Amino acid sequence: MARLEGKTAIVTGGSLGIGKSCCIEMAKEGANIAVTDLQDNEGKEVVEEIKENGGSARYWHMDVTNEKEVESVFKEVKDVWGSIDVLVNNAGIAGVNKPPHEITEKEWDQVMDVNVKGVFFCTKYAIPYMKEAGGGSIIHLSSIYGIISAADIPPYHASKGAVRLMAKTEALFYARDNIRVNSVHPGYIWTPLVEDLGKQHPDGVEAFRKHLDSLHPIGHVGEPEDIAYGVIYLASDESKFVTGSEFVIDGGYTVR
């Protein structure tokens, strides 16, 4: 079933992890996929995988913190496929893991620039095209740590809380334009970003993964496609009555 047939979707941070899975799974549902990232080789590989399976995709190098670059890429995507119907604001970084009083301004700003300002820029330039198209769906990738917290990576937690509230505010602004804005809150998903955290663990990656498994009542961490399937629902017309909501996909982490 082509649940996204005829829709054009931009995915930020589409080269790896959750973003890559969103690109591949949305393409299977018939969407034209604009894969955007800074990791060009990996992004082009995602496009080739999509095309080999009969899908439609192109790659754009895009730094979400560069407003002019975002504006230019969004215009090009619209020129290629005629509309922008879905935006998946997935690009994000974890940042430093220090107590707040040890974090420098530069370290704080680095996370906020990507995780918050990047979401703002992409949303800003998607909205006019969605208005022109008569509607659309914007999906912000937040986190369980946009709802609860933990004693680590303070800038990341703050950024994901901001993204959660941004989605609600934008949902109110654009509901009458038939533009829906929602946030997705993954639990721990085994992605390159999380694996990198595991490499910093004193007992190694395997012990780190087992620890993460134990935090989820369902018994294990998630896989990127677990999030992609939720994104497909929010991108599709099946969720036409859903806006300003928090879609928690966390293996039960937040209900412990």
C-alpha positions in Angstrom: 0.0 0.0 0.0 1.5 3.4 -1.1 0.5 5.4 1.9 2.6 8.4 0.8 2.0 8.3 -2.9 2.4 11.7 -4.6 4.0 13.3 -1.5 7.4 14.9 -1.4 9.3 14.6 1.9 12.4 16.3 3.1 14.4 14.4 5.8 17.2 16.2 7.6 20.0 14.1 8.9 18.9 11.4 6.4 22.2 9.6 6.0 22.3 7.5 9.1 20.3 6.0 11.9 16.7 7.1 12.3 16.9 9.5 9.4 18.1 6.9 7.0 15.4 4.5 8.1 12.8 7.2 7.6 14.0 7.9 4.1 14.0 4.2 3.1 10.7 3.3 4.6 8.9 6.5 3.4 10.2 5.8 -0.1 8.6 2.3 0.0 5.3 4.0 0.7 5.6 6.1 -2.5 7.1 9.4 -1.4 9.7 11.4 -3.2 12.5 11.6 -0.7 14.9 14.6 -0.4 17.8 13.1 1.7 19.7 16.0 3.3 22.8 15.8 5.5 26.4 16.8 5.9 27.6 13.3 5.4 27.6 13.2 1.6 28.8 9.7 0.8 26.4 8.1 3.2 23.6 10.2 2.0 24.2 9.3 -1.6 24.3 5.6 -0.6 20.8 6.0 0.9 19.6 7.5 -2.4 21.1 4.6 -4.4 19.4 2.1 -2.1 16.1 3.8 -2.6 16.5 3.9 -6.3 17.6 0.2 -6.5 14.3 -0.7 -4.9 12.2 1.4 -7.3 11.8 4.5 -5.2 12.3 8.2 -6.0 15.1 10.1 -4.1 17.8 12.8 -4.5 20.5 13.9 -2.2 21.3 17.5 -1.1 24.2 18.6 1.1 22.6 20.8 3.7 23.7 22.3 7.0 20.5 23.0 9.0 22.3 25.8 10.9 22.9 27.8 7.7 19.7 29.7 6.9 20.6 30.6 3.3 21.6 27.0 2.6 18.2 25.7 4.0 16.3 28.3 1.9 18.2 27.3 -1.2 17.8 23.5 -0.8 14.1 23.8 0.0 13.6 25.8 -3.2 15.4 23.2 -5.3 13.4 20.4 -3.8 10.2 22.2 -4.7 11.5 22.9 -8.2 12.3 19.2 -8.7 9.1 17.7 -7.5 6.6 20.5 -7.5 5.7 20.6 -3.8 6.9 20.0 -0.3 4.4 18.0 1.7 6.3 16.5 4.5 9.2 17.7 6.6 11.0 15.3 9.0 13.2 17.4 11.3 15.6 14.6 12.3 19.1 16.2 12.3 20.5 16.4 15.8 23.6 15.9 17.9 24.1 14.7 21.5 26.6 17.3 22.6 28.8 17.2 25.6 28.2 15.1 28.7 29.2 17.5 31.6 27.4 19.0 34.6 25.8 22.3 33.6 28.4 24.4 35.5 31.2 23.0 33.4 29.6 23.5 30.0 31.1 26.3 27.9 29.0 28.8 25.9 30.4 27.3 22.7 29.4 23.7 23.7 25.9 24.9 24.6 25.4 26.9 21.4 26.6 24.0 19.2 23.8 21.8 20.4 21.2 24.5 20.3 22.2 25.6 16.8 21.7 22.1 15.3 18.8 20.8 17.5 16.7 23.9 17.9 17.7 26.6 15.4 18.0 24.0 12.7 14.5 22.8 13.3 13.3 26.5 13.3 15.0 27.2 9.9 13.7 24.1 8.2 10.2 24.7 9.5 10.3 28.4 8.5 11.1 27.5 4.9 8.8 24.5 4.6 5.7 26.4 5.7 5.2 28.7 2.6 5.5 25.7 0.3 3.0 23.7 2.4 0.6 26.6 2.4 0.9 26.7 -1.4 0.2 22.9 -1.6 -2.9 23.2 0.6 -1.4 21.5 3.7 1.4 19.3 5.0 2.9 17.4 7.9 5.9 18.5 9.9 7.4 16.0 12.2 10.0 17.0 14.8 12.2 14.3 16.2 12.4 15.1 20.0 13.2 12.4 22.5 12.0 10.7 25.7 14.3 13.4 27.1 11.9 16.1 25.8 9.4 14.7 28.4 11.5 13.4 31.3 15.1 14.0 32.1 18.3 12.3 33.4 21.6 13.4 34.9 23.5 13.6 31.6 24.0 15.7 28.4 22.2 18.8 29.7 22.2 20.8 26.4 20.6 17.8 24.6 17.8 17.6 27.2 17.1 21.3 27.0 17.1 21.2 23.2 14.6 18.3 23.0 12.3 20.0 25.4 12.4 23.0 23.2 11.5 21.0 20.1 8.5 19.4 21.9 7.0 22.9 22.7 7.9 24.2 19.2 5.7 21.5 17.7 2.8 22.5 19.9 3.1 26.2 19.2 3.5 25.7 15.4 0.5 23.3 15.4 -1.6 26.2 16.8 -0.3 28.7 14.3 -0.9 26.5 11.2 -3.8 24.3 11.9 -6.1 26.5 9.7 -3.7 26.0 6.9 -4.1 22.3 7.1 -0.5 22.0 8.2 0.0 19.5 11.1 3.0 19.6 13.4 3.8 16.8 15.8 6.8 15.6 17.8 8.1 12.0 18.0 9.8 10.9 21.3 12.0 7.8 20.8 13.4 5.8 23.6 16.9 4.5 23.1 17.3 3.5 19.5 20.4 1.6 18.4 21.9 4.2 16.0 25.4 5.2 15.3 25.0 8.1 17.7 24.0 5.8 20.5 26.7 3.3 19.6 29.2 6.1 19.9 28.0 6.8 23.4 28.6 3.1 24.1 32.2 3.4 22.9 32.7 5.9 25.7 31.3 3.5 28.3 34.0 2.0 30.7 32.8 -1.5 30.2 32.4 -1.4 26.4 29.7 -1.3 23.8 28.1 -4.7 24.6 27.7 -3.9 28.3 26.3 -0.5 27.5 23.7 -2.0 25.2 22.7 -4.5 27.8 22.3 -1.7 30.3 20.1 0.2 27.9 18.0 -3.0 27.2 17.3 -3.2 30.9 15.9 0.4 31.0 13.0 -0.5 28.7 10.1 -2.6 30.1 9.8 -4.3 26.7 13.3 -5.7 27.3 15.4 -4.2 24.6 16.4 -0.9 22.8 14.6 0.0 19.6 15.6 -0.2 16.0 15.5 2.8 13.6 12.6 1.4 11.7 10.5 1.4 14.9 10.6 5.2 14.7 10.2 5.3 10.9 6.9 3.5 11.0 5.6 6.1 13.4 6.8 8.9 11.1 5.1 7.3 8.2 1.8 7.4 10.1 2.2 11.1 10.9 3.3 11.9 7.4 0.3 10.1 5.9 -3.4 11.2 5.6 -4.2 8.6 8.2 -3.2 11.1 10.8 -5.3 14.0 9.4 -6.8 14.6 12.9 -3.5 14.6 14.7 -1.6 17.8 15.4 0.3 19.2 18.4 0.7 15.7 19.8 3.6 13.8 21.3 4.1 10.4 19.7 6.1 8.4 22.3 7.8 5.3 20.9 10.0 4.2 23.7 9.4 0.5 24.7 7.7 1.7 27.9 10.7 3.7 29.1 8.7 6.7 30.3 6.0 4.7 32.1 8.3 3.0 34.5 
